[in-house]
Amino acid sequence: MKTLHTALTLILALALLLTGAAVAESAADEGYTLDRVVVLSRHNIRSPLSGSGSLLGDITPHEWFEWTSNPSELSLRGAMLETLMGQYFRLWLEDEGLFPENYQPAEGAVRFYANAKQRTLATARYFSAGLLPVAEVPIESHVEYDTMDPTFEPSLNFVTEEYAEAAVEQIAEKGGVAGLDGIRAGLQDAIALLMDVADMADSEAYQAGTYGDLLEDGTTIKLEAGKEPSMSSPIKTATSVADALTFQFYEMADDRAAAFGHELTIEDWRKLHTIVDTYTGMLFETPLLCVNVANPLLKEIRSELTAEGRQFSFLCGHDSNVASVLAALGVEEYLLPDTVEQHTPIGVKLTFSRWLDGNGEARWTVELVYQDTDQLRGLTPLSLDAPPVRYPLHFEGVEEDADGMIADADLLALLDGAIGAYDALVEAYGAEALEDAA
């Protein structure tokens, strides 16, 4: 029975991959011409804060991988992987006729805009080197270096007491009748596995209760205007450790060493990362929160979809950006194949591609493009014959044609609806209260 289940899983994954490839191929086969591409990217592999005195340094007795960059900055592997992805996009865009070989774009034809953190700026720089190797590509940054740009910062633009209560209730619904405790209970197996892999029981800091009880402590949600949604809970602590372990797995060739001497299967690594996905889902994908934190970035994407003279746009932020934008747009549920991170993988590209038919009518395809686990760990060169994973996305209530494409008006209406949802939220949860406070 297990063998049958595995076989069916492999068949399903293959079918999804073929479907993703078929969308792009069918567009060209049916006489469509690629006219514009807009990309929202997550930064590539970064170094976590794992030194002495940090959570990661204290919560396990083990030594972490010797990271190749300063804390929170793009690692050397991340830089190489991003260049490889840029090279793949160059090959694809040349093959589709959007770019000529060794393209040197006219002013305004290509735009790169990144959050002002090192990992996002560097990701944009390395991607641009692969995409346009003989062109001078400026990377836009609108705020002081190493600060958060409001466009990319997933902070709450609006909060009232009534809104905060409703949002917390909406988060709690994910845990069923047990509420927030139910969410933690659903992660018990994953957190127990994490504690075993990190050997937390042998950590003096964990024994002393510095980080609480990851299997028993409750969850407190904090929602403040101008700040990112946050929580105090075992899920937050476990997310930091699971996230760092995932990056360590990508960086190290020795599977056992990456797991601090434990034997883990790919399914185990995915289970560990469900902790991160749950944390992200609670704070950035909950309906009342996603349209709030994603509002500035949704407007930026909407602008790039119609910017006059633009051929290619690259916006570089974080996993919270990709997650909140997709949730605000009403993406249908998905689990990505061939990756440990099955929602917003490291370096993932949310890609909007506009195609014109013979009459000049525009249609769009929307995909997640990412390097699979083997490509990440193997620094595998990418090509049209050995591409990254291209996974087509679908949106609730949005009609697609036989080729899986969305009409131009429908995609723009989807963006407008998500942007307008923020205004509706403000009106519903206390616009008058904000005016009184002002």
Secondary structure, DSSP 4 states (H G I P E B T S, - for coil): -HHHHHHHHHHHHHHHHHHHHHHHHHHHHTT-EEEEEEEEEE---B----STTSHHHHH-SSPPP--SSSTTSBPHHHHHHHHHHHHHHHHHHHHTTSS-TT--PPTTTEEEEE-SSHHHHHHHHHHHHHH-TTS---EE--S-TTS--TTT---BS---HHHHHHHHHHHHGGGGGGTHHHHHHHTHHHHHHHHHHTTGGG-HHHHTTTT--TTT---EEE--BTS--EEESHHHHHHHHHHHHHHHHHH-S-HHHHTTT----HHHHHHHHHHHHHHHIIIIISHHHHHHHTHHHHHHHHHHHH-TT--EEEEEE-HHHHHHHHHHTTBPP---SS-SSSSS-TT-EEEEEEEE-TT--EEEEEEEEE--HHHHHHT----SSS--EEEE--BTT----TTS-EEHHHHHHHHHHHHHHHHHHHHHTTHHHHHHH-
